[in-house]
Amino acid sequence: MVLRLLLYLQIVYTVYQIHFPLDTHIPAVNVSNLLFFATLLALPFTARGEVDGPPAQPGLLRWPLLGYFFALTLALVIAQMRMPRDLVGDITYYKNALFYPLLYFMYLHCRQDRAGTRQLIILVMVVAFVAGLQAMRQGLDYGFSSFAENHRAAGPFGRDYRDANRAGVYYAMFLPLFIAVALFFRGRWLWRGAALAGAAVIGFAILVTYSRQSYFIALLGLGLLLLRRNLVLAVVLGFALLSMTAYLPDTVTQRVQETQQRDAAGGEQVDESTSSRWEIWDGAFAMWRDQPFGIGLNRFPLVIGDYSRYENKDAHNYYVLTLAETGLQGLAALLLVIAALFRLAGRLRRAAPPDDAQARALAIGFTVCTVCMACGNFYGSPFLNGAVMGDYWILCGLLERYLRQLATAATPAAATQPGVPAQALAQRFPQAARILPGRRA
């Protein structure tokens, strides 16, 4: 009971840690870290009778994540050698980079039975739904009269509009789970209706973040799921969605139209937000050419001012940021992690029993969720943000565990039953029994 409560708290607080900050008075340690360590301490004391899962097995992400951790460690060493600054701040940044992927391992081996694992998966989706409600409420409070930069909803992911892009990535990342359940969980209309309501709330939350990349990611995820369900359905709903764009709030269309602007001569040009990213990316590539092994972990904002007009700025692209800070070896390690996540998604789809609509819906939804996560890091850098990515890593571990449990339960009964003893020799060969009457067995 204590273990399950700690697992629940970790899922909820990971998303709401910025909204409800608590000071632990321990340098470089936050409440999520304490919950993690408390859960690790509770694991060995879980009663064996409560465990109905497979034996401990190495996770599919183990080696890619360890390689990525090694690349981050090397980048930390490079940072301290080339540009030593705030050691405690660097260690905290490094700790956070390592910590949230570790949630995958903890929930993979969380010692919950199949029902308990399913409840944890549902809780991840419930937390996403509640976070969507919060952004929805913020958007309604701001109104839709005209777009204003400081009227962007951030939900529980920040204190103001500056974190709206990260909130948008989170919502766009988890939206496919709800849509997949609504499309593929056949025979369970109550669950499908609840998932459809959740998708509507999270879709509205994406709108009021006014994050253009999240609009694209959400539409991409929806399109992939509709194509997976039925090509004709995808085409019909695609035209229906296009016809409904006129009914979107004016603030949404204003935000999208801001991407293309006109200069004094009437020529088209992109807005400052887009053009600044391109210049920062050019500076990041120049930075990498000067330091092929990377400038060091958490050093990009300090150095980008030497390569562009923008000082103390994020790269707004985690792949570019990784290349600049950790070098080509770090980018290769990151891409191996992304590839392993897609391999995990493929394993989940293949392992889902054909007659288990729930497992298939979750596997398909997680696949598109991973696509959206990878796309979300092309125009931003939320990969190391625990509030955005923490529950995704938890979901990875839970789904891998759940599908393993289903595979274990689906093992043919004949493989577990004791073998039928072979027939006696006299029954198989009656003529031989007459010749050798003593050989009856």
Sine and cosine of phi, psi and omega as CSV:
sin_phi,cos_phi,sin_psi,cos_psi,sin_omega,cos_omega
0.00,0.00,-0.69,0.73,0.02,-1.00
-0.90,0.43,-0.68,0.74,0.00,-1.00
-0.88,0.48,-0.71,0.71,-0.02,-1.00
-0.90,0.44,-0.63,0.77,0.03,-1.00
-0.89,0.46,-0.67,0.74,0.03,-1.00
-0.90,0.43,-0.63,0.77,0.04,-1.00
-0.90,0.43,-0.64,0.77,0.06,-1.00
-0.89,0.45,-0.74,0.68,-0.04,-1.00
-0.88,0.48,-0.63,0.78,-0.01,-1.00
-0.88,0.47,-0.68,0.74,0.00,-1.00
-0.90,0.44,-0.70,0.71,-0.06,-1.00
-0.95,0.31,-0.74,0.67,-0.12,-0.99
-0.95,0.32,-0.47,0.89,0.01,-1.00
-0.84,0.54,-0.67,0.75,0.01,-1.00
-0.97,0.24,-0.57,0.82,-0.12,-0.99
-0.98,-0.20,0.27,0.96,-0.06,-1.00
-0.92,0.40,-0.53,0.85,0.04,-1.00
-0.97,0.24,-0.58,0.82,-0.04,-1.00
-0.95,0.30,-0.53,0.85,0.01,-1.00
-0.80,-0.60,0.95,0.30,-0.03,-1.00
-0.96,0.29,0.70,-0.71,0.05,-1.00
-0.79,-0.61,0.76,-0.65,-0.04,-1.00
-1.00,0.06,0.84,-0.55,0.03,-1.00
-1.00,0.05,-0.21,0.98,-0.05,-1.00
0.88,0.48,0.37,0.93,0.08,-1.00
-0.88,-0.48,0.86,-0.51,-0.03,-1.00
-0.83,0.56,0.73,-0.68,0.09,-1.00
0.92,0.40,0.25,0.97,0.00,-1.00
-0.81,-0.58,0.79,-0.61,0.04,-1.00
-0.91,-0.41,-0.03,-1.00,-0.08,-1.00
-0.91,0.41,-0.61,0.80,0.03,-1.00
-0.87,0.50,-0.63,0.78,0.06,-1.00
-0.90,0.45,-0.68,0.73,0.00,-1.00
-0.90,0.43,-0.64,0.77,0.06,-1.00
-0.89,0.46,-0.62,0.78,0.01,-1.00
-0.88,0.47,-0.75,0.66,-0.03,-1.00
-0.92,0.38,-0.60,0.80,0.05,-1.00
-0.90,0.44,-0.62,0.79,0.03,-1.00
-0.92,0.40,-0.66,0.75,0.05,-1.00
-0.87,0.49,-0.62,0.78,0.02,-1.00
-0.93,0.36,-0.52,0.85,-0.03,-1.00
-0.98,0.18,-0.39,0.92,-0.06,-1.00
-0.84,0.55,-0.74,0.67,-0.05,-1.00
-0.91,0.42,-0.30,0.95,-0.07,-1.00
-0.99,-0.12,0.13,0.99,0.04,-1.00
-0.95,0.33,0.76,-0.65,-0.02,-1.00
-0.89,0.46,0.70,-0.71,-0.03,-1.00
-0.88,0.47,-0.47,0.88,-0.01,-1.00
-0.91,0.40,-0.32,0.95,-0.01,-1.00
-1.00,0.04,-0.10,0.99,-0.11,-0.99
-0.99,-0.10,0.85,-0.53,0.03,-1.00
-0.73,-0.69,0.73,0.68,-0.06,-1.00
-0.82,-0.57,0.00,-1.00,-0.01,-1.00
-0.96,0.29,0.32,-0.95,0.09,-1.00
-0.90,0.43,0.36,-0.93,-0.04,-1.00
-0.85,0.53,0.79,-0.61,0.01,-1.00
-0.72,-0.69,0.49,-0.87,0.06,-1.00
-0.91,0.41,0.64,-0.77,-0.01,-1.00
-0.96,0.29,0.39,-0.92,0.01,-1.00
-0.92,0.39,-0.38,0.93,-0.03,-1.00
-1.00,-0.09,0.04,1.00,-0.17,-0.99
-0.85,0.52,-0.86,0.52,-0.10,-1.00
-0.93,0.37,-0.67,0.74,0.09,-1.00
-0.86,0.51,-0.65,0.76,0.01,-1.00
-0.93,0.37,-0.63,0.78,0.04,-1.00
-0.90,0.44,-0.63,0.78,0.07,-1.00
-0.90,0.44,-0.64,0.77,0.04,-1.00
-0.92,0.40,-0.65,0.76,0.05,-1.00
-0.88,0.47,-0.63,0.78,0.02,-1.00
-0.90,0.44,-0.66,0.75,0.02,-1.00
-0.90,0.44,-0.64,0.77,0.05,-1.00
-0.92,0.40,-0.62,0.79,0.03,-1.00
-0.90,0.44,-0.68,0.73,0.05,-1.00
-0.88,0.47,-0.64,0.77,0.03,-1.00
-0.91,0.41,-0.58,0.81,0.06,-1.00
-0.90,0.43,-0.67,0.74,0.03,-1.00
-0.89,0.45,-0.68,0.73,0.02,-1.00
-0.88,0.47,-0.66,0.76,0.01,-1.00
-0.88,0.47,-0.66,0.75,-0.02,-1.00
-0.95,0.31,-0.49,0.87,0.00,-1.00
-0.98,0.20,-0.64,0.77,-0.12,-0.99
-1.00,-0.04,-0.58,0.82,-0.09,-1.00
-0.56,-0.83,0.93,0.37,-0.02,-1.00
-0.92,0.39,0.74,-0.68,0.02,-1.00
-0.66,-0.76,-0.86,-0.51,-0.02,-1.00
-0.98,0.17,0.98,-0.21,-0.08,-1.00
-0.91,0.42,-0.69,0.73,-0.01,-1.00
-0.89,0.45,-0.66,0.75,0.04,-1.00
-0.89,0.45,-0.65,0.76,0.03,-1.00
-0.92,0.40,-0.65,0.76,0.01,-1.00
-0.92,0.40,-0.61,0.79,0.04,-1.00
-0.90,0.44,-0.69,0.72,0.04,-1.00
-0.88,0.48,-0.70,0.72,0.01,-1.00
-0.90,0.43,-0.68,0.73,0.01,-1.00
-0.88,0.48,-0.69,0.73,0.01,-1.00
-0.91,0.41,-0.58,0.82,0.02,-1.00
-0.90,0.44,-0.58,0.82,0.00,-1.00
-1.00,0.10,-0.52,0.85,-0.23,-0.97
-0.92,0.40,-0.79,0.62,-0.18,-0.98
-0.91,0.40,-0.60,0.80,0.15,-0.99
-0.88,0.47,-0.41,0.91,0.03,-1.00
-0.91,0.41,-0.36,0.93,0.05,-1.00
-0.89,0.46,-0.48,0.88,0.08,-1.00
-0.85,0.53,-0.74,0.67,-0.03,-1.00
-0.91,0.40,-0.64,0.77,-0.06,-1.00
-0.91,0.42,-0.68,0.73,-0.03,-1.00
-0.98,0.18,-0.37,0.93,0.12,-0.99
-0.90,0.43,-0.57,0.82,-0.03,-1.00
-0.91,-0.41,0.65,0.76,-0.13,-0.99
-0.99,0.16,-0.02,1.00,0.09,-1.00
0.89,0.45,0.46,0.89,0.09,-1.00
-0.99,-0.15,0.55,-0.83,0.06,-1.00
-0.96,0.27,-0.04,-1.00,-0.10,-1.00
-0.88,0.47,-0.66,0.75,0.02,-1.00
-0.91,0.42,-0.66,0.75,0.03,-1.00
-0.91,0.41,-0.63,0.77,0.04,-1.00
-0.90,0.44,-0.68,0.74,0.03,-1.00
-0.89,0.45,-0.62,0.79,0.04,-1.00
-0.90,0.44,-0.62,0.79,0.04,-1.00
-0.92,0.39,-0.62,0.78,0.05,-1.00
-0.89,0.45,-0.69,0.72,0.03,-1.00
-0.88,0.47,-0.63,0.78,0.01,-1.00
-0.89,0.45,-0.63,0.78,0.07,-1.00
-0.84,0.54,-0.68,0.73,0.00,-1.00
-0.95,0.32,-0.59,0.80,0.03,-1.00
-0.90,0.44,-0.66,0.75,0.03,-1.00
-0.88,0.47,-0.67,0.75,0.05,-1.00
-0.89,0.46,-0.64,0.77,0.02,-1.00
-0.89,0.45,-0.72,0.69,0.00,-1.00
-0.90,0.43,-0.65,0.76,0.06,-1.00
-0.88,0.47,-0.59,0.81,0.07,-1.00
-0.91,0.41,-0.63,0.78,0.06,-1.00
-0.87,0.49,-0.62,0.79,-0.01,-1.00
-0.91,0.42,-0.70,0.71,0.05,-1.00
-0.91,0.41,-0.61,0.80,0.03,-1.00
-0.87,0.49,-0.69,0.72,0.02,-1.00
-0.90,0.44,-0.67,0.74,0.03,-1.00
-0.88,0.48,-0.69,0.72,0.00,-1.00
-0.89,0.46,-0.65,0.76,0.03,-1.00
-0.92,0.40,-0.59,0.81,0.04,-1.00
-0.92,0.40,-0.60,0.80,0.00,-1.00
-0.95,0.32,-0.53,0.85,-0.02,-1.00
1.00,0.06,0.05,-1.00,-0.10,-1.00
-0.76,-0.65,0.46,0.89,-0.04,-1.00
-0.94,0.35,-0.74,0.68,0.04,-1.00
-0.39,-0.92,0.47,-0.89,-0.06,-1.00
-0.97,0.26,0.69,-0.72,0.11,-0.99
-0.68,-0.74,0.69,-0.73,-0.08,-1.00
-0.85,0.52,-0.59,0.81,-0.04,-1.00
-1.00,0.06,0.18,0.98,0.07,-1.00
-0.92,-0.40,0.62,0.79,0.04,-1.00
-0.98,-0.22,0.76,-0.65,-0.04,-1.00
-0.97,0.24,0.68,-0.74,0.05,-1.00
-0.88,-0.47,-0.05,1.00,-0.01,-1.00
0.85,0.53,-0.64,-0.77,0.01,-1.00
-1.00,0.06,0.17,0.99,-0.16,-0.99
-0.99,-0.12,0.12,0.99,0.03,-1.00
0.01,-1.00,0.16,-0.99,-0.04,-1.00
-1.00,0.00,-0.28,0.96,0.00,-1.00
-0.45,-0.89,-0.21,-0.98,-0.12,-0.99
-0.91,0.42,-0.29,0.96,-0.07,-1.00
-0.90,0.43,-0.36,0.93,0.00,-1.00
-0.97,-0.23,0.27,0.96,-0.04,-1.00
-0.91,0.40,-0.58,0.82,0.00,-1.00
-0.90,0.44,-0.66,0.75,0.03,-1.00
-0.91,0.41,-0.64,0.77,0.06,-1.00
-0.87,0.49,-0.67,0.75,0.01,-1.00
-0.88,0.47,-0.64,0.77,0.04,-1.00
-0.90,0.45,-0.69,0.73,0.02,-1.00
-0.86,0.51,-0.75,0.67,-0.03,-1.00
-0.91,0.42,-0.68,0.73,0.01,-1.00
-0.91,0.41,-0.48,0.88,-0.02,-1.00
-0.96,0.28,-0.63,0.78,-0.05,-1.00
-1.00,-0.05,-0.22,0.98,0.04,-1.00
-0.83,0.56,-0.68,0.74,-0.02,-1.00
-0.86,0.51,-0.49,0.87,0.03,-1.00
-0.88,0.47,-0.69,0.72,0.00,-1.00
-0.93,0.36,-0.68,0.73,0.00,-1.00
-0.91,0.42,-0.64,0.77,-0.01,-1.00
-0.90,0.44,-0.68,0.74,0.04,-1.00
-0.89,0.45,-0.65,0.76,0.01,-1.00
-0.91,0.41,-0.54,0.84,-0.06,-1.00
-1.00,0.03,-0.58,0.81,-0.22,-0.98
-0.91,-0.42,-0.14,0.99,-0.02,-1.00
-1.00,0.07,0.97,0.26,-0.11,-0.99
-0.95,0.32,0.58,-0.81,0.06,-1.00
1.00,0.08,-0.13,0.99,0.00,-1.00
-0.86,-0.50,0.99,0.16,-0.12,-0.99
-0.93,0.36,-0.51,0.86,0.02,-1.00
-0.91,0.41,-0.72,0.70,0.03,-1.00
-0.91,0.41,-0.64,0.77,0.00,-1.00
-0.91,0.40,-0.63,0.78,0.05,-1.00
-0.91,0.42,-0.66,0.75,0.04,-1.00
-0.90,0.44,-0.65,0.76,0.02,-1.00
-0.91,0.41,-0.62,0.79,0.03,-1.00
-0.91,0.42,-0.64,0.77,0.06,-1.00
-0.90,0.43,-0.66,0.75,0.05,-1.00
-0.89,0.46,-0.65,0.76,0.03,-1.00
-0.89,0.45,-0.61,0.79,0.02,-1.00
-0.91,0.42,-0.68,0.74,0.01,-1.00
-0.90,0.43,-0.73,0.69,-0.03,-1.00
-0.93,0.36,-0.58,0.81,0.08,-1.00
-0.88,0.48,-0.67,0.74,0.07,-1.00
-0.90,0.43,-0.63,0.78,0.03,-1.00
-0.88,0.48,-0.63,0.78,0.04,-1.00
-0.89,0.46,-0.67,0.74,0.00,-1.00
-0.85,0.52,-0.71,0.71,-0.12,-0.99
-0.99,0.12,-0.09,1.00,0.20,-0.98
-0.97,0.24,-0.34,0.94,-0.03,-1.00
0.81,0.59,0.60,0.80,0.05,-1.00
-1.00,-0.10,0.93,-0.37,-0.08,-1.00
-0.92,0.40,-0.58,0.81,0.05,-1.00
-0.91,0.41,-0.56,0.83,0.02,-1.00
-0.94,0.35,-0.56,0.83,0.11,-0.99
-0.85,0.52,-0.74,0.67,-0.02,-1.00
-0.89,0.45,-0.71,0.71,-0.05,-1.00
-0.90,0.44,-0.67,0.74,0.00,-1.00
-0.89,0.45,-0.68,0.73,0.03,-1.00
-0.92,0.40,-0.60,0.80,0.06,-1.00
-0.88,0.47,-0.74,0.67,0.01,-1.00
-0.88,0.48,-0.69,0.73,0.03,-1.00
-0.88,0.47,-0.69,0.72,0.00,-1.00
-0.89,0.46,-0.68,0.74,0.01,-1.00
-0.89,0.45,-0.66,0.75,-0.01,-1.00
-0.93,0.36,-0.63,0.78,0.03,-1.00
-0.92,0.39,-0.64,0.77,0.06,-1.00
-0.90,0.44,-0.62,0.79,0.04,-1.00
-0.92,0.40,-0.54,0.84,-0.02,-1.00
-0.98,0.21,-0.79,0.62,-0.05,-1.00
-0.16,-0.99,0.79,-0.61,-0.04,-1.00
-0.89,0.45,-0.70,0.72,-0.01,-1.00
-0.89,0.45,-0.68,0.73,0.04,-1.00
-0.87,0.49,-0.64,0.77,0.00,-1.00
-0.89,0.45,-0.67,0.74,-0.01,-1.00
-0.92,0.39,-0.72,0.70,-0.03,-1.00
-0.89,0.46,-0.75,0.66,0.00,-1.00
-0.93,0.37,-0.51,0.86,0.06,-1.00
-0.88,0.48,-0.73,0.69,0.04,-1.00
-0.91,0.41,-0.59,0.81,0.02,-1.00
-0.90,0.43,-0.66,0.75,0.01,-1.00
-0.92,0.40,-0.64,0.77,0.03,-1.00
-0.89,0.46,-0.62,0.78,-0.01,-1.00
-0.95,0.32,-0.33,0.94,-0.03,-1.00
-1.00,-0.03,-0.06,1.00,-0.02,-1.00
-0.88,0.47,-0.45,0.89,0.01,-1.00
-0.92,0.39,-0.32,0.95,-0.02,-1.00
-1.00,-0.07,0.02,1.00,0.05,-1.00
-0.93,0.37,0.46,-0.89,0.06,-1.00
-0.85,0.52,0.55,-0.83,-0.01,-1.00
-0.86,0.51,-0.53,0.85,-0.01,-1.00
-0.89,0.46,-0.56,0.83,0.01,-1.00
-0.93,0.36,-0.73,0.68,0.00,-1.00
-0.91,0.42,-0.59,0.81,0.06,-1.00
-0.88,0.47,-0.67,0.75,-0.02,-1.00
-0.90,0.44,-0.68,0.73,0.00,-1.00
-0.92,0.39,-0.65,0.76,-0.03,-1.00
-0.93,0.38,-0.33,0.94,0.01,-1.00
-0.91,0.41,-0.34,0.94,-0.02,-1.00
-0.87,0.50,-0.66,0.75,0.04,-1.00
-0.96,-0.28,0.83,-0.56,0.02,-1.00
-0.79,-0.61,0.13,-0.99,0.02,-1.00
-0.86,-0.51,0.65,-0.76,0.02,-1.00
-1.00,0.09,-0.12,-0.99,-0.06,-1.00
-0.90,0.44,-0.47,0.88,-0.01,-1.00
-1.00,0.06,-0.02,1.00,0.00,-1.00
1.00,-0.03,0.00,1.00,0.01,-1.00
-0.98,0.17,0.45,-0.89,0.00,-1.00
-0.98,0.18,0.61,-0.79,0.08,-1.00
-0.48,-0.88,0.40,-0.92,0.00,-1.00
-0.99,0.14,0.31,-0.95,-0.03,-1.00
-0.96,0.28,0.16,-0.99,-0.07,-1.00
-0.88,0.47,-0.61,0.79,-0.02,-1.00
-0.87,0.49,-0.66,0.75,-0.01,-1.00
-0.97,0.25,-0.72,0.69,-0.04,-1.00
-0.90,0.43,-0.57,0.82,0.01,-1.00
-0.91,0.42,-0.60,0.80,0.04,-1.00
-0.88,0.47,-0.70,0.72,-0.01,-1.00
-0.88,0.47,-0.66,0.75,0.01,-1.00
-0.92,0.39,-0.64,0.77,0.04,-1.00
-0.90,0.44,-0.64,0.77,0.01,-1.00
-0.91,0.42,-0.65,0.76,0.07,-1.00
-0.87,0.50,-0.67,0.74,0.04,-1.00
-0.90,0.43,-0.59,0.81,0.01,-1.00
-0.91,0.41,-0.65,0.76,0.03,-1.00
-0.92,0.40,-0.62,0.78,0.08,-1.00
-0.90,0.43,-0.61,0.79,0.05,-1.00
-0.87,0.49,-0.68,0.73,0.00,-1.00
-0.92,0.38,-0.60,0.80,0.03,-1.00
-0.90,0.44,-0.57,0.82,0.04,-1.00
-0.96,0.27,-0.55,0.84,-0.03,-1.00
-0.77,-0.63,0.99,0.12,-0.10,-0.99
-0.87,0.49,-0.46,0.89,0.02,-1.00
-1.00,-0.02,0.11,0.99,0.04,-1.00
0.99,-0.14,0.45,-0.89,0.00,-1.00
-1.00,0.06,-0.16,0.99,0.01,-1.00
0.93,-0.38,0.46,-0.89,-0.06,-1.00
-0.90,0.43,0.72,-0.69,0.07,-1.00
0.91,0.42,0.50,0.87,0.00,-1.00
-0.92,-0.38,-0.14,0.99,-0.06,-1.00
-0.86,0.51,-0.76,0.65,-0.02,-1.00
-0.87,0.50,-0.47,0.88,-0.03,-1.00
-0.97,0.22,-0.39,0.92,-0.15,-0.99
-0.94,-0.33,-0.39,0.92,-0.13,-0.99
-0.87,0.48,-0.44,0.90,0.04,-1.00
-0.89,0.45,-0.37,0.93,0.06,-1.00
-0.98,0.18,-0.22,0.98,-0.08,-1.00
-0.86,-0.51,-0.03,1.00,0.02,-1.00
-0.40,-0.92,0.02,-1.00,0.02,-1.00
-0.99,0.17,-0.08,1.00,-0.14,-0.99
-0.95,-0.32,0.88,-0.48,0.00,-1.00
-0.98,-0.18,0.54,-0.84,0.08,-1.00
0.81,0.59,0.72,0.69,-0.01,-1.00
-0.90,-0.44,0.47,-0.88,0.11,-0.99
-0.97,0.23,0.33,-0.94,-0.01,-1.00
-0.96,0.27,-0.35,0.94,-0.05,-1.00
0.84,0.54,0.46,0.89,0.11,-0.99
-0.25,-0.97,0.94,-0.35,-0.14,-0.99
-0.93,0.36,-0.47,0.88,0.03,-1.00
-0.93,0.37,-0.67,0.74,0.07,-1.00
-0.92,0.40,-0.67,0.74,0.03,-1.00
-0.87,0.49,-0.68,0.74,0.00,-1.00
-0.90,0.43,-0.67,0.74,0.03,-1.00
-0.88,0.48,-0.69,0.72,-0.05,-1.00
-0.94,0.35,-0.64,0.77,-0.10,-0.99
-1.00,0.02,-0.57,0.82,-0.10,-1.00
-0.91,-0.41,-0.05,1.00,0.03,-1.00
0.99,0.16,-0.05,-1.00,-0.03,-1.00
-0.90,0.44,-0.55,0.84,0.00,-1.00
-0.92,0.40,-0.58,0.81,0.04,-1.00
-0.94,0.35,-0.65,0.76,0.03,-1.00
-0.90,0.43,-0.64,0.76,0.04,-1.00
-0.88,0.47,-0.66,0.75,0.02,-1.00
-0.90,0.43,-0.64,0.77,0.03,-1.00
-0.90,0.44,-0.69,0.72,-0.01,-1.00
-0.91,0.42,-0.53,0.85,0.08,-1.00
-0.91,0.41,-0.60,0.80,0.07,-1.00
-0.90,0.43,-0.71,0.70,0.02,-1.00
-0.87,0.49,-0.69,0.72,0.03,-1.00
-0.89,0.46,-0.63,0.78,0.02,-1.00
-0.91,0.42,-0.58,0.82,0.05,-1.00
-0.91,0.42,-0.65,0.76,0.06,-1.00
-0.93,0.36,-0.56,0.83,0.07,-1.00
-0.91,0.42,-0.64,0.77,0.08,-1.00
-0.87,0.48,-0.70,0.72,0.02,-1.00
-0.87,0.49,-0.66,0.75,0.04,-1.00
-0.90,0.44,-0.65,0.76,0.05,-1.00
-0.88,0.48,-0.66,0.75,-0.01,-1.00
-0.89,0.45,-0.67,0.74,0.01,-1.00
-0.90,0.43,-0.65,0.76,-0.02,-1.00
-0.96,0.30,-0.52,0.86,-0.05,-1.00
-0.99,0.13,-0.32,0.95,-0.02,-1.00
-0.91,0.42,0.83,-0.56,0.00,-1.00
-0.86,0.51,0.64,-0.76,-0.02,-1.00
-0.86,0.51,-0.48,0.88,-0.04,-1.00
-1.00,-0.06,0.10,0.99,0.00,-1.00
-0.96,-0.29,1.00,-0.07,-0.07,-1.00
-0.91,0.42,-0.57,0.82,-0.01,-1.00
-0.91,0.42,-0.73,0.68,-0.01,-1.00
-0.89,0.45,-0.64,0.77,0.01,-1.00
-0.92,0.39,-0.64,0.77,0.02,-1.00
-0.90,0.44,-0.68,0.73,0.01,-1.00
-0.91,0.41,-0.65,0.76,-0.01,-1.00
-0.91,0.42,-0.70,0.72,0.01,-1.00
-0.92,0.39,-0.68,0.73,0.02,-1.00
-0.88,0.47,-0.64,0.77,0.02,-1.00
-0.92,0.40,-0.59,0.81,0.03,-1.00
-0.86,0.51,-0.76,0.65,0.00,-1.00
-0.94,0.33,-0.54,0.84,0.10,-0.99
-0.85,0.53,-0.66,0.75,0.02,-1.00
-0.93,0.37,-0.62,0.78,0.09,-1.00
-0.86,0.52,-0.71,0.70,-0.01,-1.00
-0.91,0.41,-0.61,0.79,0.05,-1.00
-0.88,0.47,-0.71,0.70,0.00,-1.00
-0.89,0.45,-0.65,0.76,0.02,-1.00
-0.94,0.35,-0.54,0.84,-0.02,-1.00
-0.90,0.43,-0.31,0.95,0.01,-1.00
-0.99,-0.11,0.09,1.00,0.09,-1.00
-0.99,0.15,-0.50,0.87,-0.06,-1.00
-0.86,-0.51,0.28,0.96,0.04,-1.00
-0.27,-0.96,-0.01,-1.00,-0.04,-1.00
-0.75,-0.67,0.84,0.54,-0.02,-1.00
-1.00,0.05,0.06,1.00,-0.13,-0.99
-0.87,0.49,-0.56,0.83,-0.02,-1.00
-0.99,-0.13,0.07,1.00,0.00,-1.00
-0.99,0.10,0.91,-0.42,-0.10,-1.00
-0.90,0.43,-0.62,0.79,-0.02,-1.00
-0.90,0.45,-0.58,0.82,-0.01,-1.00
-0.99,0.15,-0.71,0.70,-0.16,-0.99
-0.99,-0.14,-0.28,0.96,-0.11,-0.99
-0.84,0.54,-0.76,0.65,-0.02,-1.00
-0.94,0.33,-0.38,0.92,0.10,-0.99
-0.92,0.39,-0.70,0.71,0.05,-1.00
-0.90,0.45,-0.62,0.78,0.07,-1.00
-0.87,0.49,-0.69,0.72,0.00,-1.00
-0.88,0.47,-0.61,0.79,0.05,-1.00
-0.84,0.54,-0.76,0.65,-0.01,-1.00
-0.91,0.42,-0.67,0.74,-0.04,-1.00
-0.92,0.40,-0.69,0.73,-0.02,-1.00
-0.93,0.37,-0.63,0.77,0.06,-1.00
-0.89,0.46,-0.67,0.74,0.03,-1.00
-0.90,0.43,-0.70,0.71,-0.04,-1.00
-0.89,0.46,-0.69,0.73,0.00,-1.00
-0.93,0.36,-0.55,0.83,0.10,-0.99
-0.89,0.45,-0.66,0.75,0.01,-1.00
-0.90,0.43,-0.64,0.77,0.05,-1.00
-0.90,0.43,-0.65,0.76,0.02,-1.00
-0.90,0.43,-0.62,0.78,0.04,-1.00
-0.91,0.42,-0.66,0.75,-0.01,-1.00
-0.94,0.35,-0.45,0.89,-0.04,-1.00
-1.00,0.05,0.06,1.00,0.02,-1.00
-0.86,0.50,0.77,-0.64,-0.04,-1.00
-0.81,0.59,0.67,-0.74,-0.04,-1.00
-0.88,0.47,-0.48,0.88,-0.02,-1.00
-0.91,0.42,-0.46,0.89,-0.03,-1.00
-0.97,0.26,-0.33,0.94,-0.03,-1.00
-0.97,-0.23,-0.23,0.97,0.01,-1.00
-0.99,0.15,0.49,-0.87,0.05,-1.00
-0.90,0.43,0.60,-0.80,-0.05,-1.00
-0.91,0.42,0.51,-0.86,0.03,-1.00
-0.98,0.21,0.79,-0.61,-0.03,-1.00
-0.89,0.46,0.57,-0.82,-0.01,-1.00
-0.91,0.43,0.45,-0.89,0.02,-1.00
-0.91,0.42,0.52,-0.85,0.06,-1.00
-0.89,0.45,0.44,-0.90,-0.03,-1.00
-0.86,0.51,-0.63,0.78,-0.03,-1.00
-0.91,0.41,-0.52,0.86,0.02,-1.00
-0.97,0.23,-0.57,0.82,-0.03,-1.00
-0.98,0.19,-0.60,0.80,-0.06,-1.00
-0.78,-0.63,0.98,0.18,-0.05,-1.00
-0.89,0.46,-0.57,0.82,0.01,-1.00
-0.92,0.40,-0.63,0.78,0.04,-1.00
-0.91,0.41,-0.53,0.85,0.02,-1.00
-0.92,0.40,-0.52,0.85,0.02,-1.00
-0.95,0.30,-0.59,0.80,-0.01,-1.00
-0.95,0.30,-0.64,0.76,-0.01,-1.00
-0.87,-0.49,0.99,0.16,-0.10,-1.00
-0.89,0.45,-0.35,0.94,0.00,-1.00
-0.98,0.22,-0.24,0.97,-0.04,-1.00
-0.99,-0.12,0.99,0.14,-0.03,-1.00
-0.99,-0.13,-0.29,0.96,-0.06,-1.00
-1.00,-0.06,0.00,0.00,0.00,0.00
